[in-house]
Amino acid sequence: MRVGDKLPPSRVLAAQLGVSRMCVVNAYAELLNEGLLAASPGRGTFVASAFGAAPENSALPSIAANPSAGTLPADSVIAFSGGAPAEEFLPVAAIRRAIEAVLERDGAAAVAYEETEGYPPLRAAVAQHLASLGIRTAAENVLITGGCQQALDLAVQALLNEGDTLLTTNPTYLGILDIARIRRLRVVGVPVDAQGLRTELLDSALVAYRPHLIYIAPTHHNPTGSVMPLHRRRVLLRIAAAADVPILEDGVYHELSYGDEPPPPLKALDEYGIVVHANGFSKIVLPGTRIGYLIVEGGLRARILRVKQAADICTPSLNQRAMHHFLVSGALSGHLDRVRRACQQRRDAALKAAQRHLPSGTRWSAPSGGVYLWIELPQHGVTAAQLYPIALQHGVSFAIGSEFFVGESDPSAAYFIRVNFAQQPPLRIEEGMRRLGAAWRAASQQL
Ligand SMILES: Cc1ncc(COP(=O)(O)O)c(C=O)c1O
């Protein structure tokens, strides 16, 4: 493209490329941040010159020429958009010590192929760790995967065929929607409220859509942050068992609680043998070593193993051994305490700043764990997608809520935004919310 060319709207380009809209929006945001694009509210996004300046005679709308649009602040965009834990809490020194110790102890075995099921001592350590969450299982039922994302994908591949139906909460985790798209599944969403999946709607959804699998993250749900209370968990299990539909439970945020203790995972309550539990260490230790796991029994385990073998033979042995070293060193509980405290402090900062800076009529509820604040902007005002480019100009980003909904949902979905507060220290959270409020007011004036 040439300087001054207008870029297509993110929804159009996403459809053309067959990628998610969030992917395009984030790419635009990065290029805006680097000064390679310039956005003009109401007119669109344009190619800037390599150094961000429009040529003298260009028709390119420049941000600087339109101060009311807000200039990109020098101290970069405050990113509330991703799903990552805070980098300053990743245990770099501990993992370096673990890697060195493992290489010293195991030599070539640490960098050779590993068993497809996973490094046996890590499988045993995971089984032991899960007992503290009420999940009692043998090490042989633990399959180590490349993060929780691969755990979900392997389970989906083993349980479903192309064209089958997956039922989930609406909204739901973006990563399961990506899996469903790539595996060509039909997705059905069941509405949620502040207590997660509305189980009173489940019976009729199961009759109407006959799903082959239910995917659910019952504790600190992404994106809403909700926790399903015990009675709903039991109702879900009973209804799914009666309809003979397996449940894929996602537990990645379960241990990131800093309020009341959440109810046990579905797997711990499962009297029927219908729950496959997916989990991992990305959110509670670090995401980069890609260590996740599935808890799965019986014939399904062998099927999943064949899918894993075909996917990548094994999860890297060195990473598995390092995570095992970290777990058995006893470092997890102190580390988790620090991460929980930091998340709680940041949650509090986000709630206070939201109260102070977001427009009246904005709604959210305080999460008791996890890293997300799910915010509903005033209905009939600026939508999240309209707010997004203007928020970037004000130096703040978030995830557009409608991306997390299944299909064409009701119009209120357009007003949700997801804020990851865990990635920023409290002062940046305060500043980010101030920018968000300012962006909302600027966007409202342009509507
Ligand atoms: C609900 C949920 N499940 C799974 C994952 C993926 O986790 P991992 O990094 O272990 O693959 C995420 C990451 O954001 C998530 O939010």
The ligand as an ORCA input file, in Angstrom:
! r2SCAN-3c Opt
* xyz 0 1
  C      -9.920    -19.761     29.496
  C      -8.573    -20.031     28.925
  N      -8.256    -21.285     28.602
  C      -7.060    -21.598     28.066
  C      -6.105    -20.633     27.827
  C      -4.813    -21.026     27.176
  O      -3.849    -21.309     28.135
  P      -2.392    -21.790     27.743
  O      -1.526    -20.587     27.660
  O      -2.002    -22.700     28.880
  O      -2.469    -22.534     26.460
  C      -6.391    -19.301     28.154
  C      -5.411    -18.242     27.866
  O      -5.723    -17.065     27.823
  C      -7.663    -18.999     28.709
  O      -7.992    -17.741     29.018
*
